[in-house]
C-alpha cells in the first residue's frame, strides 16, 4: 500500500510520498512513488502515484512520450510543451487511458482490477500553480481554496492533522512540517506504509526547486518530529480533564444532572427489541 499527500498554498506546493509497496512477515518491497519533471525557468511538475505498481510505472513511462493533438498548425501537446497545467493534466489522463486500453482486458482476465490514482501539480510559465487528483479513468479534479490538499492511498490516519492545520495561507515550511506529522501518524498506525520518504517543496513562481529530499530512518529532523509529536500529543491529552460521571460540582460533567443527553436504553429482557 502507500500514502501520498500534496498541498497547494499561496506560498507554494508541498509533495510527500512513502515508498513501501508490499508489506508482510517476510517481504517488504520499496519503490519510489514520486517523480519530478522540471525545466528550470519554464516549468516545474511533480507526480505522485498509488495503486497497482505495474500500472503506475507504465503510466509514468508513457507520460514521457504521450501527446494530444495540437490546434491547427501547432505541434501536439506534451507535458513538456503544454501551455498550462490543465493541458499537462489532460496529457496525464490520456496516458492513463492508453495503459487501460492496452492492458485493461488482460488484467481483467487475470482477475486484477485496473487500480491507479495519482496526484499531479506544479506551475508552468506565468500561470498560477495548480494541483490535480487523477483517477483510474483518466479524469481528474482540481484543488481549491476550500480543498487545498489531496491524499491517495492510506489517507485516513494522516487526514485529521491536515484538516486542523492546513489553509491556503499556511506558510510553506509549516505545511512541510504538517505533512511530515501526517505521514508519521500513518506510519505509526499502518505497517503497509514505510520509509524512506520522498519530499518536494516548491516555492511559488520559482519554476524550479532545490528542496527535494529523501528521508530515511536516520534523518534527524524526521526523527525529531516522530518523538516530539508523540510526546506533545500525550502532554495535550493529559492536560484535558477526565470526565465527571456523577454531576459533581468540580470538573466538566459527561453524565449527570447538568447534562441534556439521554442515556442509552438498556435491554434487560433478552426478548426485548429496540425500536
C-alpha positions as CSV (number, residue, x, y, z in Angstrom):
1,X,0.0,0.0,0.0
2,X,1.1,3.6,0.1
3,X,0.4,7.1,1.3
4,X,0.9,10.2,-0.7
5,X,-0.1,13.8,0.1
6,X,0.2,17.1,-1.7
7,X,-0.7,20.6,-0.5
8,X,-1.4,23.7,-2.5
9,X,-0.8,27.0,-0.7
10,X,-0.5,30.6,-1.7
11,X,3.2,30.3,-0.9
12,X,3.8,27.1,-2.9
13,X,3.3,23.4,-3.1
14,X,4.4,20.5,-0.9
15,X,4.6,16.9,-2.0
16,X,5.3,13.8,0.1
17,X,5.2,10.1,-0.6
18,X,6.3,6.9,1.1
19,X,8.0,4.1,-0.8
20,X,6.5,0.8,0.5
21,X,4.6,-1.3,-2.0
22,X,4.2,-4.6,-0.2
23,X,4.4,-5.5,3.5
24,X,4.4,-9.0,5.0
25,X,6.1,-11.1,7.6
26,X,9.0,-12.0,5.2
27,X,8.8,-9.4,2.3
28,X,8.9,-5.7,2.1
29,X,9.4,-4.0,-1.3
30,X,10.5,-0.4,-1.9
31,X,9.7,1.6,-5.0
32,X,9.7,5.4,-5.5
33,X,6.3,6.9,-6.0
34,X,7.3,10.4,-6.7
35,X,8.8,11.8,-9.9
36,X,9.7,15.4,-10.7
37,X,9.5,16.9,-14.2
38,X,11.5,20.2,-14.3
39,X,12.7,22.6,-16.9
40,X,14.2,25.4,-14.9
41,X,12.7,28.8,-15.7
42,X,9.9,27.2,-17.7
43,X,8.0,24.6,-15.7
44,X,8.1,22.5,-12.5
45,X,5.8,19.5,-12.1
46,X,5.6,16.7,-9.6
47,X,3.7,13.4,-9.9
48,X,2.7,11.1,-7.0
49,X,1.2,7.6,-7.7
50,X,-0.6,4.9,-5.8
51,X,-2.4,1.7,-6.7
52,X,-1.1,-1.2,-8.9
53,X,2.6,-0.7,-9.3
54,X,2.8,-2.1,-12.8
55,X,0.1,0.3,-14.0
56,X,1.6,3.4,-12.3
57,X,5.0,2.6,-13.7
58,X,3.6,2.1,-17.2
59,X,1.8,5.4,-17.0
60,X,4.9,7.2,-15.9
61,X,6.9,5.8,-18.8
62,X,4.2,6.6,-21.4
63,X,3.8,10.1,-20.0
64,X,7.3,10.9,-21.3
65,X,6.1,10.4,-24.9
66,X,2.3,10.8,-24.7
67,X,0.8,13.6,-26.7
68,X,-2.5,15.2,-27.5
69,X,-3.4,16.7,-30.9
70,X,-2.5,20.4,-31.0
71,X,-4.5,23.1,-32.6
72,X,-4.3,23.7,-36.3
73,X,-0.7,24.4,-37.4
74,X,0.6,23.6,-33.9
75,X,2.7,20.8,-32.5
76,X,1.0,18.0,-30.5
77,X,0.7,18.8,-26.8
78,X,3.0,17.0,-24.3
79,X,3.9,17.7,-20.7
80,X,7.0,19.5,-21.9
81,X,5.3,22.0,-24.2
82,X,1.8,22.3,-22.6
83,X,0.9,25.9,-22.0
84,X,-1.0,25.2,-18.8
85,X,-1.1,22.7,-16.0
86,X,-4.6,21.8,-17.1
87,X,-3.3,20.7,-20.5
88,X,-0.5,18.8,-18.8
89,X,-3.1,17.0,-16.6
90,X,-5.0,16.1,-19.8
91,X,-1.9,14.5,-21.2
92,X,-1.5,12.5,-18.0
93,X,-5.2,11.4,-18.2
94,X,-4.6,10.3,-21.8
95,X,-1.6,8.3,-20.6
96,X,-3.7,6.5,-18.0
97,X,-6.4,5.7,-20.7
98,X,-3.6,4.5,-23.0
99,X,-2.4,1.9,-20.4
100,X,-6.0,0.9,-19.8
101,X,-6.7,0.3,-23.5
102,X,-3.5,-1.7,-23.8
103,X,-3.6,-3.8,-20.5
104,X,-7.2,-3.5,-19.1
105,X,-8.6,-6.6,-20.7
106,X,-5.6,-8.7,-19.9
107,X,-5.7,-7.6,-16.3
108,X,-9.4,-8.3,-16.1
109,X,-8.9,-11.8,-17.4
110,X,-6.3,-12.3,-14.7
111,X,-8.7,-11.1,-12.0
112,X,-6.8,-7.9,-11.4
113,X,-8.6,-4.5,-11.1
114,X,-7.3,-1.5,-13.1
115,X,-6.4,0.4,-9.9
116,X,-4.3,3.6,-10.1
117,X,-4.6,7.0,-8.6
118,X,-2.3,10.0,-9.0
119,X,-1.6,13.5,-7.7
120,X,-0.2,15.9,-10.2
121,X,0.8,19.5,-9.6
122,X,3.1,22.3,-10.4
123,X,3.5,25.5,-12.4
124,X,4.1,26.4,-16.0
125,X,5.3,29.8,-17.0
126,X,3.3,32.8,-15.7
127,X,0.3,30.7,-15.0
128,X,-0.6,30.2,-11.3
129,X,0.2,26.9,-9.6
130,X,-2.4,24.1,-9.9
131,X,-2.9,20.7,-8.3
132,X,-4.9,17.8,-9.6
133,X,-6.0,14.4,-8.4
134,X,-6.2,11.9,-11.3
135,X,-8.4,8.8,-11.2
136,X,-8.2,5.4,-12.9
137,X,-10.5,6.5,-15.8
138,X,-8.1,9.4,-16.6
139,X,-10.4,12.1,-15.3
140,X,-9.3,14.5,-12.7
141,X,-10.4,17.1,-10.2
142,X,-8.5,20.3,-9.1
143,X,-7.6,21.6,-5.6
144,X,-9.5,24.7,-4.5
145,X,-9.0,27.1,-1.5
146,X,-11.7,25.1,0.3
147,X,-9.9,21.8,-0.5
148,X,-6.2,22.8,-0.6
149,X,-4.7,19.2,-0.3
150,X,-5.1,15.8,-1.8
151,X,-4.3,12.4,-0.4
152,X,-4.1,9.0,-2.1
153,X,-3.6,5.5,-0.6
154,X,-3.9,5.1,3.2
155,X,-5.2,8.6,3.8
156,X,-7.4,8.2,6.9
157,X,-4.6,8.2,9.5
158,X,-3.0,11.4,8.4
159,X,-6.1,13.4,7.5
160,X,-7.1,14.8,10.9
161,X,-3.9,16.9,11.4
162,X,-4.2,18.2,7.8
163,X,-7.8,19.3,8.4
164,X,-6.9,21.1,11.5
165,X,-3.7,22.9,10.3
166,X,-3.7,23.4,6.5
167,X,-5.3,26.5,4.9
168,X,-4.2,28.4,1.8
169,X,-2.4,30.9,4.0
170,X,-0.3,28.3,5.8
171,X,3.5,29.1,5.4
172,X,5.4,26.7,3.3
173,X,7.7,25.4,6.0
174,X,4.8,24.9,8.4
175,X,2.9,23.0,5.7
176,X,6.0,20.8,5.2
177,X,6.1,20.1,8.9
178,X,2.4,19.3,8.9
179,X,2.6,16.7,6.1
180,X,5.5,15.0,7.9
181,X,3.4,14.8,11.0
182,X,0.6,13.4,8.8
183,X,3.0,10.8,7.4
184,X,4.3,9.9,10.9
185,X,0.8,9.3,12.1
186,X,0.2,7.0,9.2
187,X,3.5,5.1,9.7
188,X,2.5,4.6,13.4
189,X,-0.9,3.1,12.5
190,X,-0.3,1.2,9.3
191,X,2.5,-1.2,8.5
192,X,1.8,-1.1,4.8
193,X,3.3,2.4,4.7
194,X,7.0,2.8,5.3
195,X,10.3,4.6,4.9
196,X,12.1,6.0,3.0
197,X,10.0,9.1,2.1
198,X,10.4,11.4,-0.8
199,X,9.6,15.1,-0.3
200,X,9.5,18.0,-2.7
201,X,8.8,21.6,-1.6
202,X,8.1,24.2,-4.4
203,X,8.1,28.0,-3.9
204,X,5.5,29.8,-6.0
205,X,7.0,31.5,-9.1
206,X,10.4,29.8,-9.0
207,X,9.8,27.3,-11.8
208,X,12.4,25.0,-10.2
209,X,13.1,23.6,-6.8
210,X,16.2,22.8,-4.8
211,X,14.2,21.5,-1.9
212,X,13.8,17.8,-2.9
213,X,15.0,15.2,-0.5
214,X,14.8,11.5,0.5
215,X,14.1,10.9,4.2
216,X,15.1,7.6,5.8
217,X,15.1,6.4,9.4
218,X,18.4,8.3,10.1
219,X,17.1,11.7,9.1
220,X,17.5,13.9,12.2
221,X,14.5,16.2,11.5
222,X,12.1,13.4,10.9
223,X,13.3,11.5,14.0
224,X,12.7,14.7,16.0
225,X,9.2,15.1,14.5
226,X,8.4,11.5,15.4
227,X,9.5,11.7,19.0
228,X,8.2,15.3,19.6
229,X,4.8,14.7,18.1
230,X,4.1,11.6,20.2
231,X,5.4,13.4,23.4
232,X,3.4,16.6,22.8
233,X,0.3,14.7,21.9
234,X,0.5,12.8,25.2
235,X,1.0,16.1,27.1
236,X,-2.0,17.7,25.5
237,X,-4.1,14.6,26.2
238,X,-3.0,14.6,29.8
239,X,-3.9,18.3,30.2
240,X,-7.6,17.6,29.3
241,X,-9.8,16.9,32.4
242,X,-11.1,13.4,32.9
243,X,-14.9,13.1,32.6
244,X,-17.2,13.6,35.6
245,X,-19.9,10.9,35.9
246,X,-21.9,11.8,39.0
247,X,-22.7,15.5,38.4
248,X,-20.1,16.7,41.0
249,X,-19.6,20.5,41.2
250,X,-16.0,20.3,40.0
251,X,-14.9,19.2,36.6
252,X,-16.8,19.0,33.3
253,X,-19.8,16.6,33.5
254,X,-20.2,13.9,31.0
255,X,-23.2,12.4,32.7
256,X,-25.4,13.8,35.5
257,X,-28.0,16.4,36.4
258,X,-26.2,19.2,34.4
259,X,-26.3,17.3,31.0
260,X,-29.0,17.2,28.5
261,X,-28.2,14.0,26.6
262,X,-30.3,10.9,27.3
263,X,-28.7,7.6,28.4
264,X,-28.8,4.7,26.0
265,X,-31.7,2.3,26.7
266,X,-30.6,-0.9,28.3
267,X,-32.1,-4.3,27.4
268,X,-32.8,-6.3,30.4
269,X,-35.0,-8.9,28.8
270,X,-33.3,-11.0,26.1
271,X,-36.6,-11.0,24.1
272,X,-36.9,-7.2,24.2
273,X,-36.2,-5.3,21.0
274,X,-35.1,-1.7,20.4
275,X,-37.5,0.4,18.3
